[in-house]
Amino acid sequence: MESREQVEPHVVWAVVDSGIGPLLLAASRGGLVNVVFHATDAVRDRAVERLASRLGTEPVEAPGSPLLAEAIRQFGAYFAGERRDFDLPLDWSLISGFNRAVLRELASGVPYGQVVGYGDLAGRVGQPGAAQAVGTAMGANPLPVVVPCHRVVESDGGIGGFGGGLETKRKLLALEGVLPEPLF
């Protein structure tokens, strides 16, 4: 007898609204695999193509997928100010080596409402003096917001760079109480 059970695709994605604009969330059976800022149609299309190339499977738009349901719920709660951290399985397959070590340390060691310097984070992974490499790791982060690269700042108090744009970084830091809310 042939089974007609619905098989979940290997990678699913959806675009969700957030306090910082539309986000593309993508998940595999291993967990959340990608978060993409400013997910307009063109950005979304490039992100889906990049995922297909990197993961070797065609991502499927599936906003109702069980693979995405909890991530969508937690993102909504975070941007509503009702959640301070994420408790989601993460698929780290898009990142490796030093970058993965730095991002894992960031995810586990820099809580909501706190920041860390690039050099301090380098030291935490046993590579003092690798502040620029930490900056590169932040730029390669496939899971921003969940792996909070917005919490990494310059040692002199500057905000530093951010792949989602400095205004997005400011909004995330304001949401977490690190910076004051913008006046307008």
C-alpha positions in Angstrom: 0.0 0.0 0.0 1.4 3.4 -1.0 1.6 6.1 1.7 0.1 9.4 0.7 1.5 11.2 3.8 2.6 14.8 3.0 6.4 15.0 3.1 7.8 18.3 4.4 10.2 19.9 1.9 13.9 20.1 3.0 13.9 23.9 3.2 10.9 26.1 3.6 10.6 29.9 3.8 8.2 32.7 4.6 8.4 36.5 4.7 7.1 38.0 8.0 6.5 41.5 9.0 8.6 42.9 11.9 9.4 46.1 13.7 12.4 46.4 11.3 10.6 45.6 8.1 10.0 42.4 6.3 12.2 39.4 7.2 12.6 36.2 5.3 12.8 33.2 7.6 14.0 29.9 6.2 14.1 26.6 8.0 15.3 23.1 7.3 14.5 19.9 9.2 17.5 20.8 11.4 16.1 24.2 12.4 16.1 27.8 11.4 18.8 28.2 8.8 18.5 31.8 7.5 17.1 35.2 8.4 17.3 37.9 5.8 16.6 41.6 6.4 14.6 43.9 4.1 12.9 41.0 2.3 11.5 42.9 -0.6 10.7 40.8 -3.7 14.1 41.2 -5.2 16.0 40.5 -2.0 13.7 37.5 -1.3 14.4 36.1 -4.8 18.2 36.4 -4.4 18.1 34.9 -0.9 16.0 31.9 -2.1 18.4 31.4 -5.0 21.4 31.6 -2.7 19.8 29.1 -0.3 19.2 26.7 -3.2 22.7 26.9 -4.3 24.3 26.6 -0.9 22.0 23.8 0.4 21.5 21.9 -2.8 17.7 21.9 -2.6 15.0 24.2 -3.9 13.5 26.1 -0.9 9.7 26.1 -0.9 7.5 29.1 0.2 5.5 27.6 3.1 4.4 30.1 5.7 2.1 27.5 7.3 4.9 24.9 7.7 5.4 23.4 11.1 9.2 24.0 10.5 8.5 27.7 10.6 5.6 28.0 13.0 7.6 28.4 16.2 10.1 30.8 14.6 7.4 33.0 13.3 5.7 33.0 16.7 8.9 33.9 18.6 9.9 36.6 16.1 6.4 38.2 16.6 6.8 38.1 20.4 10.3 39.5 20.3 9.3 42.5 18.2 6.2 43.0 20.4 8.6 43.3 23.4 7.2 40.1 24.9 10.3 37.9 24.4 14.0 38.5 25.3 15.6 35.5 23.7 14.9 32.8 21.1 14.5 29.1 22.0 14.7 27.6 18.5 16.7 24.7 16.9 19.3 26.3 14.6 20.7 24.8 11.5 24.4 26.0 11.4 25.1 24.5 8.0 25.6 27.8 6.2 28.6 28.8 8.5 31.7 27.0 9.6 35.1 27.3 11.3 36.0 30.5 13.1 32.8 32.2 12.0 30.7 29.5 13.5 32.7 29.5 16.8 32.3 33.3 17.1 28.5 33.2 16.3 27.9 30.3 18.7 29.7 32.3 21.5 27.7 35.3 20.6 24.4 33.4 20.7 25.1 31.8 24.1 27.2 34.5 25.8 25.7 38.0 25.1 22.2 38.3 26.5 19.4 40.6 25.6 20.1 44.2 26.5 23.9 43.8 26.6 26.6 44.5 24.1 30.1 43.2 23.5 33.1 44.6 21.6 34.5 43.0 18.6 37.9 42.5 20.3 36.2 41.1 23.5 34.3 38.6 21.5 37.5 37.6 19.7 39.1 37.0 23.1 36.2 34.8 24.2 36.9 32.4 21.4 40.6 32.3 22.1 41.7 34.6 19.3 42.6 37.9 21.0 43.6 40.5 18.4 41.1 39.0 15.8 38.6 41.9 16.1 38.5 42.4 12.3 37.8 38.7 11.8 35.0 38.9 14.3 33.6 41.7 12.1 33.8 39.5 9.1 31.9 36.7 11.1 29.2 39.2 12.0 28.8 40.1 8.3 28.5 36.4 7.4 25.9 35.6 10.1 23.1 33.7 8.4 20.9 34.0 11.5 20.8 37.7 12.5 18.5 38.7 15.4 18.4 35.1 16.7 22.3 35.1 16.7 22.4 38.7 17.8 25.2 40.3 15.8 23.4 43.7 16.5 24.8 43.4 20.0 28.5 43.6 18.8 29.8 47.2 18.9 33.1 49.0 18.7 35.3 49.2 21.8 35.3 53.0 21.7 31.6 53.1 22.0 30.8 53.4 18.3 27.9 51.3 17.0 30.0 49.5 14.4 28.7 48.1 11.1 25.7 46.0 10.4 24.6 43.9 7.4 21.0 45.0 7.8 22.0 48.7 7.9 22.8 51.0 10.8 19.2 52.1 11.2 18.1 48.5 11.7 20.9 48.0 14.2 19.8 51.1 16.1 16.2 49.9 16.2 17.2 46.5 17.5 19.4 48.0 20.2 16.6 50.4 21.1 14.1 47.6 21.3 16.5 45.9 23.8 17.0 49.0 25.8 20.6 49.6 24.9 19.9 52.8 23.0 17.1 55.3 23.5 14.1 55.0 21.1 14.5 57.4 18.2 12.5 60.6 18.6 11.2 60.3 15.0 
